[in-house]
Amino acid sequence: MSKSCKGLAMELVKCLSESDCVKVEKRSYRECVGEKSPCIPSECVGLRETYFNCKRGQVDMRARIRGNKGY
């Protein structure tokens, strides 16, 4: 279960590495993922929300029994 969100995390990092926040502004991934700025593409924002929901599902007892909803 701990690795069920790994694919989303890798896609989020890949998406952020191609964004202006990391390329042009030379900021860290952690800084870019934590804010809502126009330099982050909407695909990255969607991946971020999906990743956070996946991580939240690991803590939720109902989801821990059933497993995370597919990726």
All heavy atoms as TSV, in Angstrom:
chain	resi	resn	atom	element	x	y	z
A	1	MET	N	N	0.824	-1.195	0.000
A	1	MET	CA	C	0.000	0.000	0.000
A	1	MET	C	C	0.866	1.256	0.000
A	1	MET	O	O	0.476	2.255	-0.542
A	1	MET	CB	C	-0.911	-0.046	1.219
A	1	MET	CG	C	-1.745	1.160	1.386
A	1	MET	SD	S	-3.427	0.774	1.046
A	1	MET	CE	C	-4.189	2.255	1.585
A	2	SER	N	N	2.033	1.189	0.603
A	2	SER	CA	C	2.858	2.394	0.680
A	2	SER	C	C	3.365	2.826	-0.688
A	2	SER	O	O	3.695	3.987	-0.889
A	2	SER	CB	C	4.027	2.178	1.623
A	2	SER	OG	O	4.883	1.187	1.101
A	3	LYS	N	N	3.427	1.892	-1.634
A	3	LYS	CA	C	3.920	2.231	-2.966
A	3	LYS	C	C	2.805	2.476	-3.962
A	3	LYS	O	O	3.064	2.664	-5.141
A	3	LYS	CB	C	4.815	1.106	-3.476
A	3	LYS	CG	C	6.068	0.950	-2.648
A	3	LYS	CD	C	6.942	-0.135	-3.193
A	3	LYS	CE	C	8.171	-0.288	-2.327
A	3	LYS	NZ	N	9.051	-1.319	-2.823
A	4	SER	N	N	1.552	2.489	-3.497
A	4	SER	CA	C	0.451	2.637	-4.432
A	4	SER	C	C	0.372	4.036	-5.036
A	4	SER	O	O	-0.244	4.212	-6.075
A	4	SER	CB	C	-0.872	2.285	-3.747
A	4	SER	OG	O	-1.145	3.193	-2.709
A	5	CYS	N	N	0.971	5.021	-4.416
A	5	CYS	CA	C	0.951	6.390	-4.928
A	5	CYS	C	C	2.256	6.757	-5.630
A	5	CYS	O	O	2.434	7.905	-6.044
A	5	CYS	CB	C	0.705	7.375	-3.787
A	5	CYS	SG	S	-0.834	7.113	-2.905
A	6	LYS	N	N	3.161	5.812	-5.754
A	6	LYS	CA	C	4.478	6.112	-6.300
A	6	LYS	C	C	4.413	6.568	-7.756
A	6	LYS	O	O	5.126	7.479	-8.162
A	6	LYS	CB	C	5.378	4.891	-6.181
A	6	LYS	CG	C	6.804	5.167	-6.550
A	6	LYS	CD	C	7.686	3.983	-6.276
A	6	LYS	CE	C	9.117	4.353	-6.607
A	6	LYS	NZ	N	10.029	3.267	-6.278
A	7	GLY	N	N	3.548	5.950	-8.554
A	7	GLY	CA	C	3.404	6.338	-9.957
A	7	GLY	C	C	2.910	7.769	-10.106
A	7	GLY	O	O	3.394	8.521	-10.956
A	8	LEU	N	N	1.959	8.152	-9.257
A	8	LEU	CA	C	1.468	9.528	-9.278
A	8	LEU	C	C	2.562	10.503	-8.874
A	8	LEU	O	O	2.671	11.589	-9.454
A	8	LEU	CB	C	0.273	9.679	-8.334
A	8	LEU	CG	C	-1.054	9.176	-8.848
A	8	LEU	CD1	C	-2.094	9.204	-7.740
A	8	LEU	CD2	C	-1.517	10.013	-10.015
A	9	ALA	N	N	3.355	10.128	-7.893
A	9	ALA	CA	C	4.427	11.012	-7.442
A	9	ALA	C	C	5.449	11.230	-8.554
A	9	ALA	O	O	5.902	12.362	-8.775
A	9	ALA	CB	C	5.108	10.422	-6.206
A	10	MET	N	N	5.780	10.178	-9.271
A	10	MET	CA	C	6.741	10.297	-10.370
A	10	MET	C	C	6.186	11.163	-11.499
A	10	MET	O	O	6.906	11.984	-12.072
A	10	MET	CB	C	7.115	8.921	-10.917
A	10	MET	CG	C	7.940	8.107	-9.974
A	10	MET	SD	S	9.508	8.926	-9.682
A	10	MET	CE	C	9.721	8.613	-7.963
A	11	GLU	N	N	4.915	11.003	-11.814
A	11	GLU	CA	C	4.306	11.835	-12.858
A	11	GLU	C	C	4.228	13.290	-12.434
A	11	GLU	O	O	4.419	14.190	-13.250
A	11	GLU	CB	C	2.923	11.311	-13.208
A	11	GLU	CG	C	2.954	10.070	-14.050
A	11	GLU	CD	C	1.600	9.739	-14.618
A	11	GLU	OE1	O	0.795	10.660	-14.874
A	11	GLU	OE2	O	1.350	8.543	-14.808
A	12	LEU	N	N	3.961	13.538	-11.151
A	12	LEU	CA	C	3.906	14.909	-10.644
A	12	LEU	C	C	5.278	15.559	-10.726
A	12	LEU	O	O	5.402	16.711	-11.166
A	12	LEU	CB	C	3.388	14.920	-9.212
A	12	LEU	CG	C	3.280	16.267	-8.531
A	12	LEU	CD1	C	2.333	17.187	-9.295
A	12	LEU	CD2	C	2.806	16.103	-7.096
A	13	VAL	N	N	6.322	14.842	-10.359
A	13	VAL	CA	C	7.683	15.381	-10.442
A	13	VAL	C	C	8.049	15.658	-11.899
A	13	VAL	O	O	8.644	16.690	-12.217
A	13	VAL	CB	C	8.688	14.415	-9.775
A	13	VAL	CG1	C	10.113	14.789	-10.117
A	13	VAL	CG2	C	8.481	14.394	-8.279
A	14	LYS	N	N	7.690	14.745	-12.785
A	14	LYS	CA	C	7.988	14.937	-14.210
A	14	LYS	C	C	7.255	16.153	-14.763
A	14	LYS	O	O	7.835	16.951	-15.499
A	14	LYS	CB	C	7.582	13.681	-14.983
A	14	LYS	CG	C	7.981	13.702	-16.438
A	14	LYS	CD	C	7.673	12.365	-17.074
A	14	LYS	CE	C	6.679	12.590	-18.181
A	14	LYS	NZ	N	6.265	11.395	-18.869
A	15	CYS	N	N	5.996	16.313	-14.373
A	15	CYS	CA	C	5.213	17.461	-14.836
A	15	CYS	C	C	5.791	18.771	-14.291
A	15	CYS	O	O	5.916	19.755	-15.021
A	15	CYS	CB	C	3.761	17.300	-14.395
A	15	CYS	SG	S	2.660	18.591	-14.990
A	16	LEU	N	N	6.166	18.770	-13.017
A	16	LEU	CA	C	6.731	19.985	-12.424
A	16	LEU	C	C	8.103	20.312	-13.001
A	16	LEU	O	O	8.461	21.483	-13.115
A	16	LEU	CB	C	6.833	19.839	-10.905
A	16	LEU	CG	C	5.530	19.963	-10.135
A	16	LEU	CD1	C	5.753	19.646	-8.677
A	16	LEU	CD2	C	4.920	21.338	-10.299
A	17	SER	N	N	8.866	19.291	-13.377
A	17	SER	CA	C	10.191	19.563	-13.934
A	17	SER	C	C	10.108	20.245	-15.294
A	17	SER	O	O	11.044	20.916	-15.710
A	17	SER	CB	C	11.003	18.275	-14.035
A	17	SER	OG	O	10.426	17.409	-14.981
A	18	GLU	N	N	8.986	20.080	-15.973
A	18	GLU	CA	C	8.792	20.730	-17.267
A	18	GLU	C	C	8.081	22.077	-17.151
A	18	GLU	O	O	7.881	22.755	-18.156
A	18	GLU	CB	C	7.983	19.804	-18.178
A	18	GLU	CG	C	8.702	18.509	-18.486
A	18	GLU	CD	C	7.828	17.496	-19.165
A	18	GLU	OE1	O	6.635	17.779	-19.397
A	18	GLU	OE2	O	8.335	16.399	-19.470
A	19	SER	N	N	7.704	22.475	-15.936
A	19	SER	CA	C	6.976	23.729	-15.753
A	19	SER	C	C	7.942	24.912	-15.629
A	19	SER	O	O	9.133	24.749	-15.382
A	19	SER	CB	C	6.094	23.656	-14.504
A	19	SER	OG	O	6.890	23.658	-13.348
A	20	ASP	N	N	7.406	26.109	-15.807
A	20	ASP	CA	C	8.206	27.329	-15.697
A	20	ASP	C	C	8.674	27.581	-14.271
A	20	ASP	O	O	9.692	28.230	-14.053
A	20	ASP	CB	C	7.407	28.539	-16.187
A	20	ASP	CG	C	7.225	28.534	-17.687
A	20	ASP	OD1	O	7.991	27.828	-18.380
A	20	ASP	OD2	O	6.308	29.228	-18.177
A	21	CYS	N	N	7.929	27.083	-13.305
A	21	CYS	CA	C	8.287	27.303	-11.911
A	21	CYS	C	C	9.668	26.720	-11.605
A	21	CYS	O	O	10.462	27.332	-10.914
A	21	CYS	CB	C	7.223	26.675	-11.005
A	21	CYS	SG	S	7.448	26.999	-9.254
A	22	VAL	N	N	9.956	25.547	-12.144
A	22	VAL	CA	C	11.247	24.898	-11.898
A	22	VAL	C	C	12.283	25.344	-12.921
A	22	VAL	O	O	13.425	25.628	-12.572
A	22	VAL	CB	C	11.091	23.360	-11.914
A	22	VAL	CG1	C	12.425	22.671	-11.814
A	22	VAL	CG2	C	10.180	22.917	-10.785
A	23	LYS	N	N	11.887	25.403	-14.192
A	23	LYS	CA	C	12.845	25.731	-15.250
A	23	LYS	C	C	13.291	27.182	-15.213
A	23	LYS	O	O	14.481	27.475	-15.205
A	23	LYS	CB	C	12.214	25.457	-16.621
A	23	LYS	CG	C	12.249	24.025	-17.049
A	23	LYS	CD	C	11.727	23.926	-18.462
A	23	LYS	CE	C	11.865	22.539	-19.010
A	23	LYS	NZ	N	11.326	22.418	-20.349
A	24	VAL	N	N	12.343	28.107	-15.227
A	24	VAL	CA	C	12.666	29.524	-15.363
A	24	VAL	C	C	12.999	30.162	-14.018
A	24	VAL	O	O	14.016	30.841	-13.878
A	24	VAL	CB	C	11.497	30.279	-16.040
A	24	VAL	CG1	C	11.780	31.758	-16.127
A	24	VAL	CG2	C	11.224	29.697	-17.415
A	25	GLU	N	N	12.144	29.920	-13.023
A	25	GLU	CA	C	12.326	30.575	-11.727
A	25	GLU	C	C	13.326	29.856	-10.824
A	25	GLU	O	O	13.668	30.363	-9.763
A	25	GLU	CB	C	10.973	30.686	-11.020
A	25	GLU	CG	C	9.991	31.558	-11.777
A	25	GLU	CD	C	8.640	31.612	-11.106
A	25	GLU	OE1	O	8.534	31.245	-9.916
A	25	GLU	OE2	O	7.686	32.037	-11.768
A	26	LYS	N	N	13.777	28.656	-11.237
A	26	LYS	CA	C	14.791	27.876	-10.508
A	26	LYS	C	C	14.400	27.630	-9.048
A	26	LYS	O	O	15.213	27.759	-8.137
A	26	LYS	CB	C	16.155	28.570	-10.543
A	26	LYS	CG	C	16.650	28.903	-11.915
A	26	LYS	CD	C	17.171	27.697	-12.610
A	26	LYS	CE	C	17.831	28.162	-13.910
A	26	LYS	NZ	N	17.884	27.161	-14.905
A	27	ARG	N	N	13.139	27.262	-8.841
A	27	ARG	CA	C	12.659	26.984	-7.492
A	27	ARG	C	C	12.600	25.481	-7.272
A	27	ARG	O	O	12.615	24.707	-8.212
A	27	ARG	CB	C	11.291	27.614	-7.306
A	27	ARG	CG	C	11.374	29.131	-7.433
A	27	ARG	CD	C	10.056	29.770	-7.506
A	27	ARG	NE	N	9.316	29.575	-6.275
A	27	ARG	CZ	C	8.095	30.002	-6.087
A	27	ARG	NH1	N	7.474	30.635	-7.037
A	27	ARG	NH2	N	7.477	29.780	-4.961
A	28	SER	N	N	12.534	25.067	-6.025
A	28	SER	CA	C	12.498	23.635	-5.725
A	28	SER	C	C	11.109	23.071	-6.018
A	28	SER	O	O	10.127	23.804	-6.115
A	28	SER	CB	C	12.857	23.383	-4.260
A	28	SER	OG	O	11.824	23.841	-3.419
A	29	TYR	N	N	11.033	21.752	-6.142
A	29	TYR	CA	C	9.756	21.101	-6.399
A	29	TYR	C	C	8.796	21.334	-5.247
A	29	TYR	O	O	7.605	21.539	-5.449
A	29	TYR	CB	C	9.955	19.594	-6.593
A	29	TYR	CG	C	10.718	19.250	-7.843
A	29	TYR	CD1	C	12.041	18.832	-7.779
A	29	TYR	CD2	C	10.116	19.335	-9.078
A	29	TYR	CE1	C	12.738	18.511	-8.923
A	29	TYR	CE2	C	10.811	19.011	-10.228
A	29	TYR	CZ	C	12.117	18.601	-10.142
A	29	TYR	OH	O	12.793	18.282	-11.282
A	30	ARG	N	N	9.309	21.297	-4.049
A	30	ARG	CA	C	8.471	21.487	-2.858
A	30	ARG	C	C	7.834	22.868	-2.850
A	30	ARG	O	O	6.670	23.029	-2.493
A	30	ARG	CB	C	9.301	21.284	-1.603
A	30	ARG	CG	C	8.492	21.239	-0.341
A	30	ARG	CD	C	9.362	20.891	0.825
A	30	ARG	NE	N	9.887	19.556	0.690
A	30	ARG	CZ	C	9.582	18.559	1.500
A	30	ARG	NH1	N	8.777	18.759	2.500
A	30	ARG	NH2	N	10.101	17.374	1.314
A	31	GLU	N	N	8.584	23.886	-3.234
A	31	GLU	CA	C	8.027	25.240	-3.294
A	31	GLU	C	C	6.969	25.356	-4.383
A	31	GLU	O	O	5.952	25.999	-4.202
A	31	GLU	CB	C	9.134	26.254	-3.548
A	31	GLU	CG	C	10.086	26.443	-2.401
A	31	GLU	CD	C	11.236	27.360	-2.752
A	31	GLU	OE1	O	11.333	27.795	-3.918
A	31	GLU	OE2	O	12.055	27.632	-1.865
A	32	CYS	N	N	7.232	24.725	-5.514
A	32	CYS	CA	C	6.300	24.833	-6.640
A	32	CYS	C	C	5.008	24.065	-6.398
A	32	CYS	O	O	3.945	24.502	-6.810
A	32	CYS	CB	C	6.961	24.325	-7.913
A	32	CYS	SG	S	8.297	25.380	-8.494
A	33	VAL	N	N	5.095	22.921	-5.747
A	33	VAL	CA	C	3.897	22.119	-5.539
A	33	VAL	C	C	3.012	22.724	-4.454
A	33	VAL	O	O	1.805	22.515	-4.450
A	33	VAL	CB	C	4.253	20.650	-5.210
A	33	VAL	CG1	C	4.623	20.460	-3.764
A	33	VAL	CG2	C	3.130	19.727	-5.580
A	34	GLY	N	N	3.584	23.508	-3.567
A	34	GLY	CA	C	2.826	24.060	-2.449
A	34	GLY	C	C	2.038	25.315	-2.754
A	34	GLY	O	O	1.241	25.756	-1.935
A	35	GLU	N	N	2.213	25.883	-3.898
A	35	GLU	CA	C	1.525	27.147	-4.191
A	35	GLU	C	C	0.670	27.036	-5.440
A	35	GLU	O	O	0.816	26.114	-6.227
A	35	GLU	CB	C	2.531	28.273	-4.359
A	35	GLU	CG	C	3.369	28.159	-5.609
A	35	GLU	CD	C	4.321	29.321	-5.764
A	35	GLU	OE1	O	4.885	29.750	-4.756
A	35	GLU	OE2	O	4.462	29.783	-6.893
A	36	LYS	N	N	-0.223	27.979	-5.582
A	36	LYS	CA	C	-1.082	28.024	-6.762
A	36	LYS	C	C	-0.708	29.263	-7.567
A	36	LYS	O	O	-1.233	30.337	-7.366
A	36	LYS	CB	C	-2.548	28.093	-6.355
A	36	LYS	CG	C	-3.008	26.853	-5.638
A	36	LYS	CD	C	-4.455	26.925	-5.267
A	36	LYS	CE	C	-4.863	25.663	-4.555
A	36	LYS	NZ	N	-6.236	25.672	-4.129
A	37	SER	N	N	0.226	29.090	-8.461
A	37	SER	CA	C	0.659	30.207	-9.287
A	37	SER	C	C	0.323	29.915	-10.746
A	37	SER	O	O	0.174	28.754	-11.135
A	37	SER	CB	C	2.158	30.457	-9.117
A	37	SER	OG	O	2.886	29.399	-9.668
A	38	PRO	N	N	0.235	30.940	-11.566
A	38	PRO	CA	C	-0.113	30.722	-12.973
A	38	PRO	C	C	0.991	30.036	-13.780
A	38	PRO	O	O	0.732	29.575	-14.885
A	38	PRO	CB	C	-0.367	32.133	-13.505
A	38	PRO	CG	C	0.313	33.041	-12.557
A	38	PRO	CD	C	0.322	32.344	-11.230
A	39	CYS	N	N	2.195	29.930	-13.251
A	39	CYS	CA	C	3.277	29.287	-14.000
A	39	CYS	C	C	3.221	27.764	-13.905
A	39	CYS	O	O	4.004	27.080	-14.555
A	39	CYS	CB	C	4.635	29.812	-13.547
A	39	CYS	SG	S	5.056	29.422	-11.850
A	40	ILE	N	N	2.293	27.219	-13.106
A	40	ILE	CA	C	2.131	25.771	-12.999
A	40	ILE	C	C	0.974	25.354	-13.907
A	40	ILE	O	O	-0.129	25.868	-13.777
A	40	ILE	CB	C	1.846	25.351	-11.543
A	40	ILE	CG1	C	3.019	25.742	-10.657
A	40	ILE	CG2	C	1.594	23.862	-11.453
A	40	ILE	CD1	C	2.787	25.497	-9.201
A	41	PRO	N	N	1.204	24.436	-14.844
A	41	PRO	CA	C	0.140	24.009	-15.760
A	41	PRO	C	C	-1.010	23.319	-15.028
A	41	PRO	O	O	-0.839	22.778	-13.936
A	41	PRO	CB	C	0.833	23.030	-16.696
A	41	PRO	CG	C	2.282	23.182	-16.477
A	41	PRO	CD	C	2.476	23.792	-15.141
A	42	SER	N	N	-2.180	23.328	-15.654
A	42	SER	CA	C	-3.358	22.734	-15.023
A	42	SER	C	C	-3.213	21.216	-14.878
A	42	SER	O	O	-3.793	20.621	-13.980
A	42	SER	CB	C	-4.611	23.068	-15.827
A	42	SER	OG	O	-4.497	22.572	-17.139
A	43	GLU	N	N	-2.422	20.580	-15.763
A	43	GLU	CA	C	-2.201	19.139	-15.627
A	43	GLU	C	C	-1.481	18.837	-14.313
A	43	GLU	O	O	-1.783	17.852	-13.640
A	43	GLU	CB	C	-1.362	18.585	-16.777
A	43	GLU	CG	C	-1.939	18.809	-18.151
A	43	GLU	CD	C	-1.465	20.117	-18.765
A	43	GLU	OE1	O	-0.304	20.500	-18.581
A	43	GLU	OE2	O	-2.293	20.748	-19.429
A	44	CYS	N	N	-0.519	19.679	-13.963
A	44	CYS	CA	C	0.221	19.484	-12.716
A	44	CYS	C	C	-0.680	19.702	-11.508
A	44	CYS	O	O	-0.559	18.996	-10.502
A	44	CYS	CB	C	1.414	20.418	-12.636
A	44	CYS	SG	S	2.686	20.105	-13.866
A	45	VAL	N	N	-1.573	20.664	-11.608
A	45	VAL	CA	C	-2.501	20.921	-10.503
A	45	VAL	C	C	-3.415	19.715	-10.312
A	45	VAL	O	O	-3.668	19.275	-9.185
A	45	VAL	CB	C	-3.315	22.207	-10.760
A	45	VAL	CG1	C	-4.379	22.393	-9.697
A	45	VAL	CG2	C	-2.393	23.414	-10.802
A	46	GLY	N	N	-3.896	19.142	-11.405
A	46	GLY	CA	C	-4.737	17.955	-11.319
A	46	GLY	C	C	-3.984	16.765	-10.744
A	46	GLY	O	O	-4.519	16.018	-9.923
A	47	LEU	N	N	-2.736	16.576	-11.173
A	47	LEU	CA	C	-1.916	15.498	-10.622
A	47	LEU	C	C	-1.650	15.705	-9.134
A	47	LEU	O	O	-1.633	14.749	-8.357
A	47	LEU	CB	C	-0.587	15.407	-11.365
A	47	LEU	CG	C	-0.602	14.679	-12.692
A	47	LEU	CD1	C	0.735	14.865	-13.411
A	47	LEU	CD2	C	-0.888	13.208	-12.492
A	48	ARG	N	N	-1.452	16.963	-8.743
A	48	ARG	CA	C	-1.204	17.254	-7.333
A	48	ARG	C	C	-2.409	16.882	-6.483
A	48	ARG	O	O	-2.277	16.239	-5.437
A	48	ARG	CB	C	-0.871	18.736	-7.156
A	48	ARG	CG	C	-0.594	19.107	-5.713
A	48	ARG	CD	C	-0.344	20.571	-5.570
A	48	ARG	NE	N	-1.563	21.294	-5.902
A	48	ARG	CZ	C	-1.632	22.594	-6.067
A	48	ARG	NH1	N	-0.550	23.329	-5.979
A	48	ARG	NH2	N	-2.769	23.176	-6.338
A	49	GLU	N	N	-3.596	17.253	-6.927
A	49	GLU	CA	C	-4.813	16.927	-6.186
A	49	GLU	C	C	-5.009	15.416	-6.106
A	49	GLU	O	O	-5.355	14.882	-5.055
A	49	GLU	CB	C	-6.029	17.584	-6.842
A	49	GLU	CG	C	-6.012	19.101	-6.785
A	49	GLU	CD	C	-6.041	19.637	-5.367
A	49	GLU	OE1	O	-6.756	19.067	-4.521
A	49	GLU	OE2	O	-5.337	20.623	-5.102
A	50	THR	N	N	-4.775	14.716	-7.203
A	50	THR	CA	C	-4.927	13.269	-7.213
A	50	THR	C	C	-3.914	12.604	-6.296
A	50	THR	O	O	-4.236	11.657	-5.568
A	50	THR	CB	C	-4.766	12.728	-8.647
A	50	THR	OG1	O	-5.652	13.438	-9.515
A	50	THR	CG2	C	-5.077	11.258	-8.719
A	51	TYR	N	N	-2.688	13.104	-6.291
A	51	TYR	CA	C	-1.652	12.549	-5.421
A	51	TYR	C	C	-1.997	12.779	-3.951
A	51	TYR	O	O	-1.868	11.878	-3.130
A	51	TYR	CB	C	-0.299	13.166	-5.752
A	51	TYR	CG	C	0.811	12.707	-4.843
A	51	TYR	CD1	C	1.264	11.402	-4.892
A	51	TYR	CD2	C	1.396	13.585	-3.938
A	51	TYR	CE1	C	2.276	10.965	-4.053
A	51	TYR	CE2	C	2.402	13.167	-3.097
A	51	TYR	CZ	C	2.844	11.852	-3.157
A	51	TYR	OH	O	3.838	11.428	-2.320
A	52	PHE	N	N	-2.458	13.979	-3.617
A	52	PHE	CA	C	-2.809	14.258	-2.228
A	52	PHE	C	C	-3.988	13.395	-1.781
A	52	PHE	O	O	-4.025	12.918	-0.651
A	52	PHE	CB	C	-3.124	15.735	-2.025
A	52	PHE	CG	C	-1.910	16.613	-2.074
A	52	PHE	CD1	C	-2.039	17.956	-2.345
A	52	PHE	CD2	C	-0.642	16.124	-1.842
A	52	PHE	CE1	C	-0.930	18.789	-2.397
A	52	PHE	CE2	C	0.479	16.947	-1.891
A	52	PHE	CZ	C	0.329	18.284	-2.161
A	53	ASN	N	N	-4.952	13.169	-2.668
A	53	ASN	CA	C	-6.075	12.296	-2.323
A	53	ASN	C	C	-5.612	10.860	-2.140
A	53	ASN	O	O	-6.130	10.139	-1.288
A	53	ASN	CB	C	-7.167	12.369	-3.391
A	53	ASN	CG	C	-7.938	13.666	-3.327
A	53	ASN	OD1	O	-8.030	14.281	-2.275
A	53	ASN	ND2	N	-8.485	14.085	-4.445
A	54	CYS	N	N	-4.650	10.442	-2.927
A	54	CYS	CA	C	-4.095	9.097	-2.776
A	54	CYS	C	C	-3.402	8.960	-1.427
A	54	CYS	O	O	-3.594	7.964	-0.720
A	54	CYS	CB	C	-3.117	8.818	-3.916
A	54	CYS	SG	S	-2.392	7.174	-3.893
A	55	LYS	N	N	-2.599	9.940	-1.051
A	55	LYS	CA	C	-1.919	9.893	0.238
A	55	LYS	C	C	-2.917	9.962	1.392
A	55	LYS	O	O	-2.741	9.304	2.411
A	55	LYS	CB	C	-0.912	11.044	0.358
A	55	LYS	CG	C	0.260	10.939	-0.591
A	55	LYS	CD	C	1.017	9.663	-0.408
A	55	LYS	CE	C	2.029	9.789	0.695
A	55	LYS	NZ	N	2.885	8.593	0.801
A	56	ARG	N	N	-3.970	10.746	1.241
A	56	ARG	CA	C	-5.001	10.837	2.268
A	56	ARG	C	C	-5.708	9.490	2.416
A	56	ARG	O	O	-6.078	9.088	3.513
A	56	ARG	CB	C	-6.013	11.920	1.922
A	56	ARG	CG	C	-7.015	12.153	3.035
A	56	ARG	CD	C	-8.013	13.244	2.696
A	56	ARG	NE	N	-7.363	14.486	2.370
A	56	ARG	CZ	C	-7.591	15.179	1.256
A	56	ARG	NH1	N	-8.454	14.741	0.359
A	56	ARG	NH2	N	-6.973	16.310	1.019
A	57	GLY	N	N	-5.880	8.786	1.302
A	57	GLY	CA	C	-6.520	7.487	1.339
A	57	GLY	C	C	-5.713	6.449	2.098
A	57	GLY	O	O	-6.269	5.475	2.600
A	58	GLN	N	N	-4.428	6.645	2.203
A	58	GLN	CA	C	-3.604	5.718	2.968
A	58	GLN	C	C	-3.836	5.858	4.463
A	58	GLN	O	O	-3.607	4.919	5.218
A	58	GLN	CB	C	-2.125	5.937	2.657
A	58	GLN	CG	C	-1.745	5.501	1.278
A	58	GLN	CD	C	-0.279	5.733	0.977
A	58	GLN	OE1	O	0.393	6.511	1.646
A	58	GLN	NE2	N	0.220	5.056	-0.033
A	59	VAL	N	N	-4.298	7.024	4.884
A	59	VAL	CA	C	-4.540	7.262	6.303
A	59	VAL	C	C	-5.973	6.886	6.682
A	59	VAL	O	O	-6.220	6.428	7.792
A	59	VAL	CB	C	-4.254	8.742	6.650
A	59	VAL	CG1	C	-4.528	9.037	8.102
A	59	VAL	CG2	C	-2.824	9.089	6.303
A	60	ASP	N	N	-6.903	7.056	5.760
A	60	ASP	CA	C	-8.304	6.756	6.000
A	60	ASP	C	C	-8.475	5.247	6.198
A	60	ASP	O	O	-8.092	4.452	5.350
A	60	ASP	CB	C	-9.135	7.235	4.807
A	60	ASP	CG	C	-10.617	7.052	5.019
A	60	ASP	OD1	O	-11.045	6.954	6.186
A	60	ASP	OD2	O	-11.350	7.006	4.008
A	61	MET	N	N	-9.062	4.841	7.303
A	61	MET	CA	C	-9.189	3.425	7.626
A	61	MET	C	C	-10.045	2.665	6.613
A	61	MET	O	O	-9.756	1.522	6.300
A	61	MET	CB	C	-9.761	3.239	9.029
A	61	MET	CG	C	-8.756	3.582	10.093
A	61	MET	SD	S	-7.246	2.684	9.811
A	61	MET	CE	C	-7.177	1.702	11.222
A	62	ARG	N	N	-11.097	3.293	6.113
A	62	ARG	CA	C	-11.932	2.607	5.125
A	62	ARG	C	C	-11.140	2.316	3.864
A	62	ARG	O	O	-11.241	1.245	3.284
A	62	ARG	CB	C	-13.160	3.438	4.790
A	62	ARG	CG	C	-14.134	3.522	5.952
A	62	ARG	CD	C	-15.293	4.375	5.563
A	62	ARG	NE	N	-14.800	5.724	5.328
A	62	ARG	CZ	C	-15.462	6.668	4.694
A	62	ARG	NH1	N	-16.646	6.425	4.199
A	62	ARG	NH2	N	-14.968	7.863	4.549
A	63	ALA	N	N	-10.338	3.288	3.440
A	63	ALA	CA	C	-9.535	3.093	2.240
A	63	ALA	C	C	-8.394	2.110	2.495
A	63	ALA	O	O	-7.967	1.410	1.590
A	63	ALA	CB	C	-8.986	4.424	1.745
A	64	ARG	N	N	-7.903	2.044	3.713
A	64	ARG	CA	C	-6.813	1.109	4.021
A	64	ARG	C	C	-7.302	-0.322	3.917
A	64	ARG	O	O	-6.560	-1.211	3.521
A	64	ARG	CB	C	-6.272	1.364	5.421
A	64	ARG	CG	C	-5.464	2.642	5.490
A	64	ARG	CD	C	-4.869	2.824	6.825
A	64	ARG	NE	N	-3.814	1.822	7.019
A	64	ARG	CZ	C	-3.131	1.712	8.138
A	64	ARG	NH1	N	-3.383	2.493	9.147
A	64	ARG	NH2	N	-2.192	0.808	8.232
A	65	ILE	N	N	-8.567	-0.553	4.264
A	65	ILE	CA	C	-9.114	-1.899	4.169
A	65	ILE	C	C	-9.370	-2.265	2.719
A	65	ILE	O	O	-9.030	-3.346	2.254
A	65	ILE	CB	C	-10.403	-2.022	5.012
A	65	ILE	CG1	C	-10.060	-1.890	6.483
A	65	ILE	CG2	C	-11.120	-3.328	4.725
A	65	ILE	CD1	C	-11.254	-1.729	7.392
A	66	ARG	N	N	-9.970	-1.336	1.964
A	66	ARG	CA	C	-10.352	-1.600	0.575
A	66	ARG	C	C	-9.210	-1.372	-0.384
A	66	ARG	O	O	-9.247	-1.836	-1.516
A	66	ARG	CB	C	-11.497	-0.685	0.176
A	66	ARG	CG	C	-12.782	-1.027	0.857
A	66	ARG	CD	C	-13.873	-0.156	0.292
A	66	ARG	NE	N	-14.601	0.407	1.402
A	66	ARG	CZ	C	-15.081	1.620	1.465
A	66	ARG	NH1	N	-14.945	2.434	0.449
A	66	ARG	NH2	N	-15.727	2.035	2.515
A	67	GLY	N	N	-8.241	-0.573	-0.013
A	67	GLY	CA	C	-7.159	-0.194	-0.914
A	67	GLY	C	C	-7.500	1.113	-1.606
A	67	GLY	O	O	-8.644	1.534	-1.674
A	68	ASN	N	N	-6.484	1.774	-2.122
A	68	ASN	CA	C	-6.697	3.027	-2.825
A	68	ASN	C	C	-7.457	2.776	-4.099
A	68	ASN	O	O	-7.305	1.731	-4.730
A	68	ASN	CB	C	-5.370	3.707	-3.167
A	68	ASN	CG	C	-4.829	4.476	-1.994
A	68	ASN	OD1	O	-5.572	4.934	-1.162
A	68	ASN	ND2	N	-3.521	4.608	-1.945
A	69	LYS	N	N	-8.255	3.739	-4.510
A	69	LYS	CA	C	-8.975	3.617	-5.756
A	69	LYS	C	C	-7.943	3.696	-6.876
A	69	LYS	O	O	-7.073	4.539	-6.851
A	69	LYS	CB	C	-9.996	4.728	-5.894
A	69	LYS	CG	C	-10.971	4.666	-4.747
A	69	LYS	CD	C	-12.341	4.907	-5.185
A	69	LYS	CE	C	-13.203	4.517	-4.022
A	69	LYS	NZ	N	-14.373	4.996	-3.803
A	70	GLY	N	N	-8.070	2.827	-7.818
A	70	GLY	CA	C	-7.081	2.583	-8.853
A	70	GLY	C	C	-6.352	3.768	-9.428
A	70	GLY	O	O	-6.816	4.874	-9.446
A	71	TYR	N	N	-5.192	3.458	-9.878
A	71	TYR	CA	C	-4.369	4.430	-10.581
A	71	TYR	C	C	-4.045	3.857	-11.922
A	71	TYR	O	O	-3.721	2.743	-12.104
A	71	TYR	CB	C	-3.098	4.740	-9.800
A	71	TYR	CG	C	-2.085	5.432	-10.639
A	71	TYR	CD1	C	-2.347	6.694	-11.133
A	71	TYR	CD2	C	-0.899	4.825	-10.986
A	71	TYR	CE1	C	-1.430	7.332	-11.924
A	71	TYR	CE2	C	0.010	5.451	-11.761
A	71	TYR	CZ	C	-0.257	6.715	-12.236
A	71	TYR	OH	O	0.650	7.351	-13.034
